[in-house]
Amino acid sequence: MFAQQNLVFSLNNVMNGKVWTLVPALFVHGSVLHLFGNMLFLFVFGNTLERTVGPGKHLMIFFIGGFTGFMLSLPFLSPGVGMVGASAAIFAMASCVMLVRPLKFSWLFLAPQGLVAIIYFLYNVVLVYDPAAIPGYDPGVAYIAHIIGFVTGLPFGIALSEHWKRNFIITVVLFGIYLAMLMAAAGTLKR
């Protein structure tokens, strides 16, 4: 009960004057797996972003992405539904990295970070649009906050990269190659 009222961001808490729950909710997570997953993505995208734009801009993108993801998700959720975790903040960093350093290779994901960002973004879009389309849908996850976080990071990526258009095209081309490889692999498996 204490955590729900003081550490979780929800419309009920906002209506009760607990707007400050916006801050602790970024650092509280629903499970160890939730925390571990966020830390993996934070390690990859956070390191790249901080090395590219510096710690001050990195933190600004993190907090604005997280806060915006939480606040703009409220109309899509029931008043009592709470949100916790840094996912929206990390999605903001991922979209920024996609536009600033899309070819930075991630040894953890064995792929360029721009590709990882766009795949995970599109995965969340599909889950919001059609939850039954992909196995692994969890009704307890605020996928809409992830999408909002990603969209929030785009203006930062545009502002921080002189070559953001080229970098976006690179990401789209990489995604096209990735899809072609998946379709070729699927065709081979059908034989």
N, CA and C atoms as an extended XYZ file, in Angstrom:
573
Properties=species:S:1:pos:R:3:atomname:S:1:resname:S:1:resid:I:1 pbc="F F F"
N         0.816       -1.187        0.000 N   MET     1
C         0.000        0.000        0.000 CA  MET     1
C         0.870        1.264        0.000 C   MET     1
N         1.965        1.265        0.784 N   PHE     2
C         2.860        2.426        0.821 CA  PHE     2
C         3.450        2.675       -0.561 C   PHE     2
N         3.925        1.615       -1.199 N   ALA     3
C         4.542        1.771       -2.522 CA  ALA     3
C         3.529        2.294       -3.527 C   ALA     3
N         2.326        1.755       -3.533 N   GLN     4
C         1.292        2.178       -4.479 CA  GLN     4
C         0.960        3.661       -4.310 C   GLN     4
N         0.987        4.149       -3.108 N   GLN     5
C         0.616        5.535       -2.847 CA  GLN     5
C         1.775        6.519       -2.941 C   GLN     5
N         3.013        6.023       -2.835 N   ASN     6
C         4.145        6.946       -2.751 CA  ASN     6
C         5.254        6.729       -3.774 C   ASN     6
N         5.269        5.587       -4.435 N   LEU     7
C         6.361        5.295       -5.356 CA  LEU     7
C         5.903        5.040       -6.784 C   LEU     7
N         4.603        4.930       -6.991 N   VAL     8
C         4.043        4.567       -8.288 CA  VAL     8
C         3.344        5.787       -8.887 C   VAL     8
N         3.576        6.033      -10.181 N   PHE     9
C         2.912        7.148      -10.856 CA  PHE     9
C         1.594        6.650      -11.433 C   PHE     9
N         0.490        7.311      -11.059 N   SER    10
C        -0.835        6.955      -11.568 CA  SER    10
C        -1.706        8.204      -11.570 C   SER    10
N        -2.788        8.146      -12.311 N   LEU    11
C        -3.720        9.270      -12.328 CA  LEU    11
C        -4.312        9.497      -10.941 C   LEU    11
N        -4.608        8.416      -10.223 N   ASN    12
C        -5.127        8.562       -8.860 CA  ASN    12
C        -4.150        9.338       -7.977 C   ASN    12
N        -2.865        9.008       -8.063 N   ASN    13
C        -1.878        9.720       -7.257 CA  ASN    13
C        -1.768       11.182       -7.674 C   ASN    13
N        -1.822       11.440       -8.974 N   VAL    14
C        -1.777       12.830       -9.450 CA  VAL    14
C        -2.983       13.599       -8.930 C   VAL    14
N        -4.170       12.995       -9.024 N   MET    15
C        -5.399       13.657       -8.562 CA  MET    15
C        -5.380       13.891       -7.049 C   MET    15
N        -4.616       13.082       -6.326 N   ASN    16
C        -4.474       13.254       -4.879 CA  ASN    16
C        -3.292       14.147       -4.520 C   ASN    16
N        -2.743       14.850       -5.512 N   GLY    17
C        -1.658       15.797       -5.261 CA  GLY    17
C        -0.271       15.191       -5.163 C   GLY    17
N        -0.137       13.934       -5.515 N   LYS    18
C         1.165       13.266       -5.403 CA  LYS    18
C         1.882       13.243       -6.750 C   LYS    18
N         2.027       14.414       -7.340 N   VAL    19
C         2.700       14.548       -8.633 CA  VAL    19
C         4.166       14.128       -8.513 C   VAL    19
N         4.733       14.298       -7.334 N   TRP    20
C         6.125       13.943       -7.102 CA  TRP    20
C         6.410       12.450       -7.301 C   TRP    20
N         5.360       11.617       -7.362 N   THR    21
C         5.591       10.181       -7.609 CA  THR    21
C         6.207        9.950       -8.986 C   THR    21
N         6.178       10.970       -9.825 N   LEU    22
C         6.810       10.905      -11.139 CA  LEU    22
C         8.285       10.542      -11.021 C   LEU    22
N         8.966       11.039       -9.992 N   VAL    23
C        10.405       10.802       -9.848 CA  VAL    23
C        10.711        9.394       -9.333 C   VAL    23
N        10.189        8.979       -8.182 N   PRO    24
C        10.551        7.628       -7.724 CA  PRO    24
C        10.068        6.527       -8.665 C   PRO    24
N         8.960        6.777       -9.385 N   ALA    25
C         8.433        5.754      -10.292 CA  ALA    25
C         9.437        5.390      -11.389 C   ALA    25
N        10.317        6.324      -11.740 N   LEU    26
C        11.343        6.023      -12.748 CA  LEU    26
C        12.356        4.996      -12.248 C   LEU    26
N        12.531        4.919      -10.946 N   PHE    27
C        13.582        4.063      -10.386 CA  PHE    27
C        13.055        2.784       -9.741 C   PHE    27
N        11.751        2.723       -9.498 N   VAL    28
C        11.131        1.516       -8.949 CA  VAL    28
C        10.740        0.632      -10.128 C   VAL    28
N        10.904       -0.666       -9.985 N   HIS    29
C        10.552       -1.594      -11.060 CA  HIS    29
C         9.626       -2.674      -10.537 C   HIS    29
N         8.840       -3.247      -11.443 N   GLY    30
C         7.827       -4.229      -11.074 CA  GLY    30
C         8.372       -5.587      -10.682 C   GLY    30
N         9.574       -5.911      -11.147 N   SER    31
C        10.173       -7.207      -10.839 CA  SER    31
C        11.668       -7.132      -11.106 C   SER    31
N        12.366       -8.150      -10.688 N   VAL    32
C        13.801       -8.224      -10.955 CA  VAL    32
C        14.046       -8.335      -12.464 C   VAL    32
N        13.193       -9.073      -13.161 N   LEU    33
C        13.333       -9.197      -14.611 CA  LEU    33
C        13.129       -7.845      -15.298 C   LEU    33
N        12.159       -7.066      -14.852 N   HIS    34
C        11.907       -5.727      -15.379 CA  HIS    34
C        13.155       -4.849      -15.175 C   HIS    34
N        13.702       -4.870      -13.977 N   LEU    35
C        14.905       -4.097      -13.670 CA  LEU    35
C        16.081       -4.557      -14.525 C   LEU    35
N        16.272       -5.852      -14.633 N   PHE    36
C        17.389       -6.404      -15.410 CA  PHE    36
C        17.278       -6.019      -16.883 C   PHE    36
N        16.083       -6.150      -17.448 N   GLY    37
C        15.891       -5.777      -18.854 CA  GLY    37
C        16.179       -4.305      -19.095 C   GLY    37
N        15.673       -3.451      -18.203 N   ASN    38
C        15.936       -2.022      -18.352 CA  ASN    38
C        17.419       -1.709      -18.207 C   ASN    38
N        18.098       -2.388      -17.310 N   MET    39
C        19.525       -2.128      -17.116 CA  MET    39
C        20.343       -2.543      -18.344 C   MET    39
N        19.927       -3.620      -19.016 N   LEU    40
C        20.622       -4.024      -20.246 CA  LEU    40
C        20.505       -2.950      -21.322 C   LEU    40
N        19.277       -2.477      -21.540 N   PHE    41
C        19.065       -1.451      -22.558 CA  PHE    41
C        19.699       -0.127      -22.148 C   PHE    41
N        19.644        0.192      -20.855 N   LEU    42
C        20.288        1.413      -20.368 CA  LEU    42
C        21.799        1.337      -20.553 C   LEU    42
N        22.366        0.172      -20.299 N   PHE    43
C        23.812       -0.010      -20.480 CA  PHE    43
C        24.203        0.257      -21.935 C   PHE    43
N        23.451       -0.296      -22.859 N   VAL    44
C        23.784       -0.146      -24.281 CA  VAL    44
C        23.542        1.290      -24.754 C   VAL    44
N        22.299        1.746      -24.670 N   PHE    45
C        21.960        3.064      -25.213 CA  PHE    45
C        22.492        4.199      -24.338 C   PHE    45
N        22.465        4.009      -23.034 N   GLY    46
C        22.944        5.052      -22.132 CA  GLY    46
C        24.422        5.342      -22.300 C   GLY    46
N        25.234        4.285      -22.409 N   ASN    47
C        26.677        4.486      -22.605 CA  ASN    47
C        26.961        5.220      -23.908 C   ASN    47
N        26.305        4.792      -24.975 N   THR    48
C        26.529        5.434      -26.277 CA  THR    48
C        26.107        6.896      -26.232 C   THR    48
N        24.934        7.152      -25.678 N   LEU    49
C        24.439        8.519      -25.642 CA  LEU    49
C        25.315        9.405      -24.769 C   LEU    49
N        25.693        8.929      -23.595 N   GLU    50
C        26.510        9.751      -22.698 CA  GLU    50
C        27.870       10.054      -23.320 C   GLU    50
N        28.476        9.085      -23.968 N   ARG    51
C        29.781        9.321      -24.615 CA  ARG    51
C        29.662       10.273      -25.806 C   ARG    51
N        28.489       10.292      -26.426 N   THR    52
C        28.287       11.124      -27.613 CA  THR    52
C        27.906       12.560      -27.264 C   THR    52
N        26.997       12.740      -26.300 N   VAL    53
C        26.477       14.086      -26.025 CA  VAL    53
C        26.868       14.627      -24.651 C   VAL    53
N        27.479       13.808      -23.813 N   GLY    54
C        27.877       14.251      -22.481 CA  GLY    54
C        26.843       13.898      -21.427 C   GLY    54
N        27.279       13.895      -20.158 N   PRO    55
C        26.381       13.460      -19.075 CA  PRO    55
C        25.190       14.392      -18.840 C   PRO    55
N        25.344       15.691      -19.009 N   GLY    56
C        24.241       16.618      -18.763 CA  GLY    56
C        23.091       16.409      -19.728 C   GLY    56
N        23.393       16.353      -21.017 N   LYS    57
C        22.345       16.146      -22.022 CA  LYS    57
C        21.763       14.738      -21.905 C   LYS    57
N        22.619       13.785      -21.563 N   HIS    58
C        22.173       12.407      -21.362 CA  HIS    58
C        21.102       12.347      -20.268 C   HIS    58
N        21.378       12.974      -19.133 N   LEU    59
C        20.412       12.967      -18.029 CA  LEU    59
C        19.143       13.725      -18.397 C   LEU    59
N        19.278       14.834      -19.107 N   MET    60
C        18.119       15.607      -19.524 CA  MET    60
C        17.198       14.744      -20.398 C   MET    60
N        17.763       14.042      -21.364 N   ILE    61
C        16.968       13.186      -22.249 CA  ILE    61
C        16.311       12.064      -21.453 C   ILE    61
N        17.060       11.472      -20.528 N   PHE    62
C        16.526       10.396      -19.692 CA  PHE    62
C        15.292       10.876      -18.921 C   PHE    62
N        15.439       11.973      -18.181 N   PHE    63
C        14.333       12.435      -17.341 CA  PHE    63
C        13.157       12.969      -18.152 C   PHE    63
N        13.431       13.746      -19.179 N   ILE    64
C        12.317       14.264      -19.988 CA  ILE    64
C        11.594       13.117      -20.686 C   ILE    64
N        12.328       12.144      -21.203 N   GLY    65
C        11.703       10.976      -21.835 CA  GLY    65
C        10.852       10.185      -20.863 C   GLY    65
N        11.370        9.968      -19.661 N   GLY    66
C        10.612        9.223      -18.650 CA  GLY    66
C         9.379        9.972      -18.180 C   GLY    66
N         9.561       11.245      -17.856 N   PHE    67
C         8.426       12.045      -17.371 CA  PHE    67
C         7.350       12.163      -18.442 C   PHE    67
N         7.756       12.439      -19.664 N   THR    68
C         6.787       12.596      -20.752 CA  THR    68
C         6.059       11.288      -21.025 C   THR    68
N         6.812       10.180      -21.033 N   GLY    69
C         6.190        8.872      -21.245 CA  GLY    69
C         5.131        8.570      -20.204 C   GLY    69
N         5.440        8.860      -18.952 N   PHE    70
C         4.465        8.647      -17.881 CA  PHE    70
C         3.246        9.552      -18.038 C   PHE    70
N         3.500       10.855      -18.149 N   MET    71
C         2.389       11.821      -18.140 CA  MET    71
C         1.460       11.671      -19.342 C   MET    71
N         2.027       11.481      -20.528 N   LEU    72
C         1.181       11.384      -21.715 CA  LEU    72
C         0.512       10.021      -21.860 C   LEU    72
N         0.895        9.060      -21.032 N   SER    73
C         0.232        7.750      -21.031 CA  SER    73
C        -1.040        7.746      -20.198 C   SER    73
N        -1.177        8.694      -19.305 N   LEU    74
C        -2.319        8.703      -18.384 CA  LEU    74
C        -3.671        8.617      -19.087 C   LEU    74
N        -3.900        9.330      -20.198 N   PRO    75
C        -5.220        9.226      -20.841 CA  PRO    75
C        -5.541        7.831      -21.391 C   PRO    75
N        -4.520        7.003      -21.567 N   PHE    76
C        -4.723        5.676      -22.147 CA  PHE    76
C        -4.925        4.590      -21.079 C   PHE    76
N        -4.774        4.950      -19.824 N   LEU    77
C        -4.826        3.972      -18.743 CA  LEU    77
C        -5.946        4.304      -17.763 C   LEU    77
N        -6.413        3.293      -17.069 N   SER    78
C        -7.404        3.509      -16.008 CA  SER    78
C        -6.755        4.314      -14.883 C   SER    78
N        -7.557        5.101      -14.151 N   PRO    79
C        -6.997        5.969      -13.105 CA  PRO    79
C        -6.181        5.244      -12.041 C   PRO    79
N        -6.542        4.006      -11.723 N   GLY    80
C        -5.824        3.277      -10.688 CA  GLY    80
C        -4.592        2.532      -11.173 C   GLY    80
N        -4.390        2.494      -12.474 N   VAL    81
C        -3.245        1.771      -13.029 CA  VAL    81
C        -1.978        2.584      -12.799 C   VAL    81
N        -1.011        1.964      -12.154 N   GLY    82
C         0.245        2.641      -11.866 CA  GLY    82
C         1.333        2.266      -12.845 C   GLY    82
N         2.283        3.174      -12.991 N   MET    83
C         3.428        2.937      -13.873 CA  MET    83
C         4.713        3.066      -13.079 C   MET    83
N         5.623        2.139      -13.327 N   VAL    84
C         6.956        2.186      -12.726 CA  VAL    84
C         7.979        1.752      -13.769 C   VAL    84
N         9.206        2.162      -13.566 N   GLY    85
C        10.301        1.723      -14.418 CA  GLY    85
C        10.827        2.824      -15.322 C   GLY    85
N        11.990        2.558      -15.871 N   ALA    86
C        12.709        3.537      -16.694 CA  ALA    86
C        12.543        3.285      -18.182 C   ALA    86
N        11.613        2.430      -18.570 N   SER    87
C        11.492        2.045      -19.975 CA  SER    87
C        11.266        3.228      -20.904 C   SER    87
N        10.345        4.121      -20.562 N   ALA    88
C        10.072        5.273      -21.434 CA  ALA    88
C        11.309        6.152      -21.562 C   ALA    88
N        12.029        6.334      -20.475 N   ALA    89
C        13.259        7.128      -20.497 CA  ALA    89
C        14.309        6.468      -21.391 C   ALA    89
N        14.405        5.156      -21.308 N   ILE    90
C        15.389        4.421      -22.108 CA  ILE    90
C        14.989        4.434      -23.581 C   ILE    90
N        13.693        4.374      -23.862 N   PHE    91
C        13.239        4.480      -25.250 CA  PHE    91
C        13.578        5.852      -25.829 C   PHE    91
N        13.484        6.904      -25.015 N   ALA    92
C        13.870        8.241      -25.486 CA  ALA    92
C        15.349        8.258      -25.852 C   ALA    92
N        16.169        7.627      -25.028 N   MET    93
C        17.601        7.563      -25.329 CA  MET    93
C        17.859        6.727      -26.575 C   MET    93
N        17.108        5.642      -26.741 N   ALA    94
C        17.299        4.762      -27.894 CA  ALA    94
C        16.995        5.490      -29.198 C   ALA    94
N        15.898        6.256      -29.233 N   SER    95
C        15.569        6.974      -30.468 CA  SER    95
C        16.590        8.060      -30.747 C   SER    95
N        17.103        8.669      -29.697 N   CYS    96
C        18.138        9.687      -29.866 CA  CYS    96
C        19.410        9.053      -30.440 C   CYS    96
N        19.816        7.917      -29.887 N   VAL    97
C        20.991        7.198      -30.400 CA  VAL    97
C        20.771        6.796      -31.851 C   VAL    97
N        19.556        6.388      -32.182 N   MET    98
C        19.234        5.992      -33.557 CA  MET    98
C        19.532        7.129      -34.535 C   MET    98
N        19.325        8.363      -34.118 N   LEU    99
C        19.550        9.508      -34.999 CA  LEU    99
C        20.952       10.102      -34.876 C   LEU    99
N        21.655        9.764      -33.798 N   VAL   100
C        22.986       10.327      -33.570 CA  VAL   100
C        24.091        9.343      -33.942 C   VAL   100
N        23.959        8.078      -33.540 N   ARG   101
C        24.992        7.060      -33.786 CA  ARG   101
C        24.363        5.721      -34.166 C   ARG   101
N        23.647        5.623      -35.284 N   PRO   102
C        22.909        4.403      -35.608 CA  PRO   102
C        23.791        3.191      -35.875 C   PRO   102
N        25.005        3.414      -36.296 N   LEU   103
C        25.879        2.297      -36.646 CA  LEU   103
C        26.755        1.830      -35.482 C   LEU   103
N        26.644        2.468      -34.333 N   LYS   104
C        27.403        2.034      -33.162 CA  LYS   104
C        26.976        0.605      -32.852 C   LYS   104
N        27.923       -0.306      -32.946 N   PHE   105
C        27.607       -1.732      -32.800 CA  PHE   105
C        27.449       -2.093      -31.335 C   PHE   105
N        26.424       -2.872      -31.039 N   SER   106
C        26.202       -3.386      -29.693 CA  SER   106
C        26.627       -4.846      -29.662 C   SER   106
N        27.654       -5.125      -28.898 N   TRP   107
C        28.094       -6.515      -28.760 CA  TRP   107
C        27.102       -7.323      -27.935 C   TRP   107
N        26.322       -6.645      -27.113 N   LEU   108
C        25.312       -7.333      -26.314 CA  LEU   108
C        24.183       -7.852      -27.205 C   LEU   108
N        23.736       -7.036      -28.167 N   PHE   109
C        22.652       -7.423      -29.065 CA  PHE   109
C        23.146       -7.916      -30.419 C   PHE   109
N        24.459       -7.842      -30.642 N   LEU   110
C        25.083       -8.261      -31.900 CA  LEU   110
C        24.434       -7.598      -33.114 C   LEU   110
N        24.214       -6.292      -32.984 N   ALA   111
C        23.584       -5.531      -34.055 CA  ALA   111
C        23.891       -4.047      -33.860 C   ALA   111
N        23.777       -3.262      -34.923 N   PRO   112
C        23.910       -1.809      -34.762 CA  PRO   112
C        22.781       -1.274      -33.880 C   PRO   112
N        23.098       -0.287      -33.065 N   GLN   113
C        22.121        0.204      -32.100 CA  GLN   113
C        20.908        0.863      -32.751 C   GLN   113
N        21.078        1.488      -33.905 N   GLY   114
C        19.924        2.054      -34.603 CA  GLY   114
C        18.925        0.971      -34.964 C   GLY   114
N        19.425       -0.165      -35.408 N   LEU   115
C        18.559       -1.288      -35.759 CA  LEU   115
C        17.842       -1.834      -34.525 C   LEU   115
N        18.569       -1.989      -33.427 N   VAL   116
C        17.963       -2.478      -32.188 CA  VAL   116
C        16.844       -1.526      -31.743 C   VAL   116
N        17.105       -0.228      -31.833 N   ALA   117
C        16.111        0.772      -31.405 CA  ALA   117
C        14.837        0.673      -32.237 C   ALA   117
N        14.970        0.625      -33.552 N   ILE   118
C        13.779        0.625      -34.413 CA  ILE   118
C        13.003       -0.691      -34.285 C   ILE   118
N        13.705       -1.799      -34.127 N   ILE   119
C        13.018       -3.087      -33.954 CA  ILE   119
C        12.202       -3.089      -32.666 C   ILE   119
N        12.805       -2.638      -31.580 N   TYR   120
C        12.087       -2.671      -30.314 CA  TYR   120
C        10.930       -1.666      -30.306 C   TYR   120
N        11.112       -0.528      -30.971 N   PHE   121
C        10.025        0.439      -31.101 CA  PHE   121
C         8.862       -0.180      -31.877 C   PHE   121
N         9.137       -0.775      -33.036 N   LEU   122
C         8.075       -1.357      -33.864 CA  LEU   122
C         7.394       -2.531      -33.156 C   LEU   122
N         8.150       -3.293      -32.399 N   TYR   123
C         7.589       -4.368      -31.588 CA  TYR   123
C         6.517       -3.812      -30.634 C   TYR   123
N         6.826       -2.697      -29.984 N   ASN   124
C         5.873       -2.069      -29.066 CA  ASN   124
C         4.673       -1.498      -29.800 C   ASN   124
N         4.877       -0.926      -30.979 N   VAL   125
C         3.768       -0.401      -31.781 CA  VAL   125
C         2.809       -1.531      -32.138 C   VAL   125
N         3.344       -2.656      -32.560 N   VAL   126
C         2.495       -3.800      -32.913 CA  VAL   126
C         1.712       -4.273      -31.687 C   VAL   126
N         2.365       -4.321      -30.534 N   LEU   127
C         1.676       -4.777      -29.320 CA  LEU   127
C         0.568       -3.824      -28.889 C   LEU   127
N         0.727       -2.533      -29.130 N   VAL   128
C        -0.338       -1.584      -28.814 CA  VAL   128
C        -1.476       -1.727      -29.817 C   VAL   128
N        -1.131       -1.865      -31.074 N   TYR   129
C        -2.123       -1.936      -32.142 CA  TYR   129
C        -2.879       -3.266      -32.133 C   TYR   129
N        -2.153       -4.373      -31.971 N   ASP   130
C        -2.768       -5.704      -32.010 CA  ASP   130
C        -2.059       -6.628      -31.020 C   ASP   130
N        -2.466       -6.618      -29.755 N   PRO   131
C        -1.787       -7.400      -28.724 CA  PRO   131
C        -1.666       -8.896      -29.029 C   PRO   131
N        -2.587       -9.441      -29.797 N   ALA   132
C        -2.550      -10.880      -30.084 CA  ALA   132
C        -1.575      -11.217      -31.215 C   ALA   132
N        -1.029      -10.210      -31.877 N   ALA   133
C        -0.182      -10.445      -33.053 CA  ALA   133
C         1.162      -11.070      -32.705 C   ALA   133
N         1.665      -10.793      -31.527 N   ILE   134
C         3.003      -11.266      -31.151 CA  ILE   134
C         2.919      -11.961      -29.798 C   ILE   134
N         3.490      -13.147      -29.697 N   PRO   135
C         3.530      -13.803      -28.383 CA  PRO   135
C         4.342      -12.963      -27.393 C   PRO   135
N         3.964      -12.992      -26.166 N   GLY   136
C         4.703      -12.267      -25.154 CA  GLY   136
C         4.012      -11.008      -24.671 C   GLY   136
N         2.811      -10.734      -25.180 N   TYR   137
C         2.084       -9.550      -24.724 CA  TYR   137
C         1.780       -9.677      -23.242 C   TYR   137
N         2.048       -8.616      -22.503 N   ASP   138
C         1.768       -8.581      -21.068 CA  ASP   138
C         0.867       -7.378      -20.797 C   ASP   138
N        -0.372       -7.598      -20.378 N   PRO   139
C        -1.280       -6.469      -20.144 CA  PRO   139
C        -0.816       -5.539      -19.029 C   PRO   139
N         0.144       -5.969      -18.239 N   GLY   140
C         0.669       -5.138      -17.158 CA  GLY   140
C         1.769       -4.183      -17.602 C   GLY   140
N         2.114       -4.204      -18.881 N   VAL   141
C         3.178       -3.332      -19.398 CA  VAL   141
C         2.534       -2.149      -20.120 C   VAL   141
N         3.021       -0.956      -19.831 N   ALA   142
C         2.505        0.261      -20.473 CA  ALA   142
C         3.264        0.488      -21.785 C   ALA   142
N         2.945       -0.326      -22.783 N   TYR   143
C         3.624       -0.222      -24.083 CA  TYR   143
C         3.482        1.177      -24.678 C   TYR   143
N         2.357        1.827      -24.407 N   ILE   144
C         2.134        3.173      -24.932 CA  ILE   144
C         3.179        4.141      -24.370 C   ILE   144
N         3.597        3.955      -23.125 N   ALA   145
C         4.640        4.810      -22.533 CA  ALA   145
C         5.964        4.613      -23.259 C   ALA   145
N         6.249        3.392      -23.688 N   HIS   146
C         7.472        3.129      -24.451 CA  HIS   146
C         7.448        3.923      -25.755 C   HIS   146
N         6.314        3.867      -26.436 N   ILE   147
C         6.173        4.561      -27.722 CA  ILE   147
C         6.311        6.074      -27.524 C   ILE   147
N         5.660        6.588      -26.498 N   ILE   148
C         5.744        8.021      -26.217 CA  ILE   148
C         7.182        8.407      -25.869 C   ILE   148
N         7.857        7.584      -25.090 N   GLY   149
C         9.262        7.851      -24.770 CA  GLY   149
C        10.117        7.900      -26.026 C   GLY   149
N         9.907        6.948      -26.927 N   PHE   150
C        10.665        6.906      -28.177 CA  PHE   150
C        10.435        8.179      -28.989 C   PHE   150
N         9.174        8.562      -29.136 N   VAL   151
C         8.830        9.763      -29.905 CA  VAL   151
C         9.418       11.011      -29.231 C   VAL   151
N         9.447       11.035      -27.903 N   THR   152
C        10.015       12.162      -27.165 CA  THR   152
C        11.508       12.322      -27.451 C   THR   152
N        12.205       11.229      -27.654 N   GLY   153
C        13.646       11.300      -27.918 CA  GLY   153
C        14.000       11.789      -29.308 C   GLY   153
N        13.069       11.693      -30.256 N   LEU   154
C        13.369       12.079      -31.643 CA  LEU   154
C        13.807       13.546      -31.789 C   LEU   154
N        13.102       14.509      -31.193 N   PRO   155
C        13.571       15.900      -31.334 CA  PRO   155
C        14.973       16.122      -30.765 C   PRO   155
N        15.314       15.386      -29.716 N   PHE   156
C        16.664       15.500      -29.164 CA  PHE   156
C        17.696       14.974      -30.162 C   PHE   156
N        17.391       13.833      -30.775 N   GLY   157
C        18.293       13.277      -31.782 CA  GLY   157
C        18.465       14.220      -32.958 C   GLY   157
N        17.375       14.850      -33.376 N   ILE   158
C        17.430       15.813      -34.482 CA  ILE   158
C        18.299       17.012      -34.094 C   ILE   158
N        18.107       17.503      -32.871 N   ALA   159
C        18.866       18.672      -32.412 CA  ALA   159
C        20.348       18.368      -32.212 C   ALA   159
N        20.659       17.126      -31.853 N   LEU   160
C        22.040       16.781      -31.510 CA  LEU   160
C        22.845       16.206      -32.670 C   LEU   160
N        22.227       16.011      -33.827 N   SER   161
C        22.945       15.430      -34.961 CA  SER   161
C        22.747       16.267      -36.213 C   SER   161
N        23.845       16.659      -36.803 N   GLU   162
C        23.774       17.375      -38.080 CA  GLU   162
C        23.365       16.428      -39.207 C   GLU   162
N        23.528       15.137      -38.979 N   HIS   163
C        23.276       14.138      -40.020 CA  HIS   163
C        22.105       13.231      -39.667 C   HIS   163
N        21.120       13.745      -38.952 N   TRP   164
C        20.036       12.898      -38.477 CA  TRP   164
C        19.232       12.297      -39.620 C   TRP   164
N        19.057       13.027      -40.720 N   LYS   165
C        18.293       12.481      -41.853 CA  LYS   165
C        19.026       11.282      -42.444 C   LYS   165
N        20.316       11.447      -42.665 N   ARG   166
C        21.123       10.341      -43.184 CA  ARG   166
C        21.088        9.156      -42.215 C   ARG   166
N        21.211        9.446      -40.924 N   ASN   167
C        21.211        8.382      -39.918 CA  ASN   167
C        19.866        7.659      -39.859 C   ASN   167
N        18.780        8.394      -40.052 N   PHE   168
C        17.471        7.752      -40.083 CA  PHE   168
C        17.356        6.847      -41.306 C   PHE   168
N        17.832        7.316      -42.455 N   ILE   169
C        17.806        6.493      -43.676 CA  ILE   169
C        18.654        5.241      -43.486 C   ILE   169
N        19.807        5.392      -42.852 N   ILE   170
C        20.666        4.231      -42.561 CA  ILE   170
C        19.890        3.213      -41.718 C   ILE   170
N        19.178        3.696      -40.714 N   THR   171
C        18.405        2.800      -39.840 CA  THR   171
C        17.317        2.076      -40.625 C   THR   171
N        16.613        2.806      -41.485 N   VAL   172
C        15.542        2.195      -42.280 CA  VAL   172
C        16.118        1.153      -43.237 C   VAL   172
N        17.253        1.452      -43.850 N   VAL   173
C        17.900        0.490      -44.755 CA  VAL   173
C        18.337       -0.754      -43.979 C   VAL   173
N        18.924       -0.546      -42.812 N   LEU   174
C        19.312       -1.690      -41.974 CA  LEU   174
C        18.102       -2.546      -41.610 C   LEU   174
N        16.995       -1.884      -41.302 N   PHE   175
C        15.786       -2.624      -40.967 CA  PHE   175
C        15.282       -3.408      -42.178 C   PHE   175
N        15.351       -2.813      -43.353 N   GLY   176
C        14.955       -3.516      -44.577 CA  GLY   176
C        15.822       -4.746      -44.824 C   GLY   176
N        17.125       -4.603      -44.618 N   ILE   177
C        18.042       -5.747      -44.767 CA  ILE   177
C        17.702       -6.825      -43.744 C   ILE   177
N        17.431       -6.400      -42.530 N   TYR   178
C        17.068       -7.334      -41.466 CA  TYR   178
C        15.805       -8.117      -41.835 C   TYR   178
N        14.774       -7.409      -42.339 N   LEU   179
C        13.543       -8.081      -42.752 CA  LEU   179
C        13.794       -9.048      -43.905 C   LEU   179
N        14.614       -8.638      -44.868 N   ALA   180
C        14.931       -9.518      -45.997 CA  ALA   180
C        15.624      -10.787      -45.503 C   ALA   180
N        16.538      -10.626      -44.551 N   MET   181
C        17.234      -11.795      -43.996 CA  MET   181
C        16.263      -12.707      -43.259 C   MET   181
N        15.335      -12.116      -42.511 N   LEU   182
C        14.332      -12.930      -41.804 CA  LEU   182
C        13.455      -13.699      -42.779 C   LEU   182
N        13.032      -13.038      -43.847 N   MET   183
C        12.170      -13.701      -44.838 CA  MET   183
C        12.938      -14.796      -45.558 C   MET   183
N        14.210      -14.557      -45.854 N   ALA   184
C        15.019      -15.597      -46.501 CA  ALA   184
C        15.199      -16.791      -45.572 C   ALA   184
N        15.430      -16.513      -44.292 N   ALA   185
C        15.585      -17.601      -43.327 CA  ALA   185
C        14.282      -18.377      -43.174 C   ALA   185
N        13.155      -17.668      -43.147 N   ALA   186
C        11.861      -18.329      -43.034 CA  ALA   186
C        11.587      -19.179      -44.262 C   ALA   186
N        11.946      -18.684      -45.446 N   GLY   187
C        11.777      -19.441      -46.678 CA  GLY   187
C        12.625      -20.696      -46.674 C   GLY   187
N        13.825      -20.595      -46.152 N   THR   188
C        14.708      -21.758      -46.076 CA  THR   188
C        14.162      -22.801      -45.123 C   THR   188
N        13.593      -22.356      -44.011 N   LEU   189
C        13.037      -23.283      -43.024 CA  LEU   189
C        11.789      -24.002      -43.541 C   LEU   189
N        11.044      -23.369      -44.455 N   LYS   190
C         9.841      -23.984      -44.996 CA  LYS   190
C        10.161      -25.118      -45.958 C   LYS   190
N        11.349      -25.098      -46.522 N   ARG   191
C        11.719      -26.126      -47.493 CA  ARG   191
C        12.005      -27.440      -46.853 C   ARG   191
